[in-house]
Amino acid sequence: MKKDTMKLALVLALMVCLVGSLFAAGQKEGAVAAAPKEVVTLEWWTWDSEEYDEASQRAMVKEFEKTHPYIKINMVLLPTKGFETKMTTALGAGVGGPDVAFFSVASWYPKALVLDDLIARDKFDIGMYYKGFWDTKTQFNGKTIGLPLGVGSSLVMFNKDLFDAAGVAYPTNSWTTTEYLEIAKKVANPAKKIWGAEILTRPFRAIWYNYGPNARLYSPDSKTVEGYLNSPESLAAYEWFYDLMRSGATPTVSDMSTLSTENTGPIDLFMANRLAMATLNQGHMLNAVKAGKNFGVVREPGVGDNPRHVNAWSLLVGIWEGTQHPEEAWTFLKWYVGPEGQKFLMDNANLFPSIDAVGKQYKDADKDYVKAFLEILNDTQVAIWRGAHPSGTKVEASITDLWDKIKLGLITKAQIKAELDALVPKAQSVLDEAKKTLIY
Amino acid sequence: MNNAITIANVRKKYRQKKMLVSVLTHLFMISLSMIFLVPILWMFSTAIKSRWDIFLWPPEFFPKVWQWVNFRDVFTRVPMLRFIGNTFFIIVIKTIGELLAVPLIAYGFARLRFPGKNALFMLVISTMMIPLQTKLIPLYSMYVRIGLIDTYWPLILPAFSGTPFFIFLLIQYMKTMPRDLDDAAKIDGLGTFGILYRILLPLCIPALTIIVTYTFLWTWNEFLQPLIYLNTYEKFTIQMGLEMFKGIWSVEWNLLMAATLATMAPVLIMYFFAQKRLIGGIASVGMKG
């Protein structure tokens, strides 16, 4: 009996070992043959705009998921006003951030995953992007932190109906700041509350750069303010602005603050036929097209034969460094901001792609406004100087008093030079301090 | 006779004078109310205009073609009804939370004696001084770690521990009630909870009305916290829905105004229902507090 029990136990033990080894072998074999890939869900934070609305973005996600069954995209559509707050909170917390998102604020750049190794490993063709946008928008501290989605720029839109009514010829791309002033005066009709041009909001955008290489906040080596902020070119730019403000062709400061919407430019006044010319952008241009507005597009005015500048941008889309799924996030990012995604958004919405080869297929490429916009993008980008001079924003903020004094008519034209000279020590001090805090 | 005529005349003159004062008072009040109504009327005017006609000169109060379609677009462009429903859900749960927690806490501070009461009270009150913005990152971090992001819990849970302002309000209200009430209730056999729920709370209805009303209004108007804690579009609240009409390059003022008008209705209805108690409540809390 005892022997039988032992035999039975031995047989059972052998059977267990046999079945176990077979099961293990089978499992190993199965693992090698076809490991079912786990579905990964990525969180993508976005907003909608004139160039890519909610519907087109949701459709794009479906298109992506069709060819990438193991990646699901959870599209988090946020109000544009709240995007910055939410993103800053998540990045500040260091948890709960998006896998992929717009990195539209410079202070977020250190939190973006560096992509250089992934780009090199996959031989991802960065040459397909417009070089100007690649150089100015995707690099931080010498590293690539995202890919550029779409292109945009400031441009001058003019209302052809108002020009025709005033009998004024349309501006052309070769126009100058002097002509801008003359046209604004001619086309303005104060009796009907029609203004020729709007108040430009801040200094040192394309027009100021057009005044010459010394019309800058400070020297190219970021050391000296003297001779730049108060250079003859800067003075000329400020005097031109003074003349514009005193021309009677622009709304007053209070008109502008009452009748325009914060952060959206003077689009409402332009669309209501109350501004003959306005410095707007490609998003506003699409609104005007949609509303059937009779308008034209030119670049911002130049000065003599000086090189022309453009205030252009692209939206940086990056991967949060804290993502749990960097591989999948990279797969989505390179599809979304690559030729497939940008073409999808171009065809199904109104994105102007940052990829030349895709942009050539733009549905309205033969329309005047598209041609004019694309031509403007060839000018030298203001962002090149800005990118190379990260202290510029702080220095600019230190001199805006003069800008306000001119707008409000608190000084005469003859006093501008003295005001600029007086601002130099303050701006120099701000520059010196700002450089110390740079993380570059 | 003369006397009678004189008295009748005096009465008549008095009535006429009274009527005149009444008419003038009403005219003044109506004019004043019109001034207060102008923004709402302008909102209505904007809501029935087409998008780019809002800034026309001269301004038109009534457009040539009334764009009633704006009100339809508000509900088709974004799931506004769903957002309203979500907001109501949060309001109801939060109100229940406040009504459960606040009386208990307030009663403890107002009526019970225990060591460290004053220090604890100061601690509760001091939390009113900390702006939400400074707590946002740690709160977000905490809710992420416990897996409550993209749920309504971060919006609801704090209500179940009572809002400090409401606690303070109710403490002040309860403190004005004579302790004799408690003593009488004790003699009649009521315990602590009996005194709170059967004696004191029925007398606190004006203060509780304020708590309900403010919970409603604050939650209805809350934008920041839902923005931070919610990710799924279908879970968004009314204020997030309104923000969807503000684009990156332009604002659809006509739709935004139509949406605002449409979503003002529940607030107005709430006010009309609570009006009497609310005004009485604020006045009495003011006097007692």
Chai-1 contact restraints between the chains, C-beta under 6 A:
chainA,res_idxA,chainB,res_idxB,connection_type,confidence,min_distance_angstrom,max_distance_angstrom,comment,restraint_id
A,S49,B,G247,contact,1.0,0.0,6.0,A-B,restraint_1
A,S49,B,I248,contact,1.0,0.0,6.0,A-B,restraint_2
A,E50,B,W249,contact,1.0,0.0,6.0,A-B,restraint_3
A,V76,B,N231,contact,1.0,0.0,6.0,A-B,restraint_4
A,L77,B,Y233,contact,1.0,0.0,6.0,A-B,restraint_5
A,P79,B,M240,contact,1.0,0.0,6.0,A-B,restraint_6
A,P79,B,E243,contact,1.0,0.0,6.0,A-B,restraint_7
A,P79,B,M244,contact,1.0,0.0,6.0,A-B,restraint_8
A,T80,B,I248,contact,1.0,0.0,6.0,A-B,restraint_9
A,K81,B,E243,contact,1.0,0.0,6.0,A-B,restraint_10
A,K81,B,K246,contact,1.0,0.0,6.0,A-B,restraint_11
A,G82,B,L227,contact,1.0,0.0,6.0,A-B,restraint_12
A,K86,B,L227,contact,1.0,0.0,6.0,A-B,restraint_13
A,K86,B,I228,contact,1.0,0.0,6.0,A-B,restraint_14
A,T89,B,L136,contact,1.0,0.0,6.0,A-B,restraint_15
A,T89,B,I137,contact,1.0,0.0,6.0,A-B,restraint_16
A,T89,B,Y140,contact,1.0,0.0,6.0,A-B,restraint_17
A,T89,B,I228,contact,1.0,0.0,6.0,A-B,restraint_18
A,G92,B,I137,contact,1.0,0.0,6.0,A-B,restraint_19
A,A93,B,I137,contact,1.0,0.0,6.0,A-B,restraint_20
A,A93,B,Y140,contact,1.0,0.0,6.0,A-B,restraint_21
A,A93,B,S141,contact,1.0,0.0,6.0,A-B,restraint_22
A,V95,B,S141,contact,1.0,0.0,6.0,A-B,restraint_23
A,V95,B,V144,contact,1.0,0.0,6.0,A-B,restraint_24
A,G96,B,V144,contact,1.0,0.0,6.0,A-B,restraint_25
A,G96,B,I149,contact,1.0,0.0,6.0,A-B,restraint_26
A,K193,B,W57,contact,1.0,0.0,6.0,A-B,restraint_27
A,L259,B,F55,contact,1.0,0.0,6.0,A-B,restraint_28
A,T261,B,V251,contact,1.0,0.0,6.0,A-B,restraint_29
A,T264,B,W249,contact,1.0,0.0,6.0,A-B,restraint_30
A,T264,B,S250,contact,1.0,0.0,6.0,A-B,restraint_31
A,I267,B,S250,contact,1.0,0.0,6.0,A-B,restraint_32
A,D268,B,F55,contact,1.0,0.0,6.0,A-B,restraint_33
A,L269,B,F55,contact,1.0,0.0,6.0,A-B,restraint_34
A,M271,B,W52,contact,1.0,0.0,6.0,A-B,restraint_35
A,A272,B,W52,contact,1.0,0.0,6.0,A-B,restraint_36
A,A272,B,F55,contact,1.0,0.0,6.0,A-B,restraint_37
A,A272,B,L56,contact,1.0,0.0,6.0,A-B,restraint_38
A,R274,B,W57,contact,1.0,0.0,6.0,A-B,restraint_39
A,G283,B,W249,contact,1.0,0.0,6.0,A-B,restraint_40
A,H284,B,W249,contact,1.0,0.0,6.0,A-B,restraint_41
A,N287,B,S250,contact,1.0,0.0,6.0,A-B,restraint_42
A,A291,B,W52,contact,1.0,0.0,6.0,A-B,restraint_43
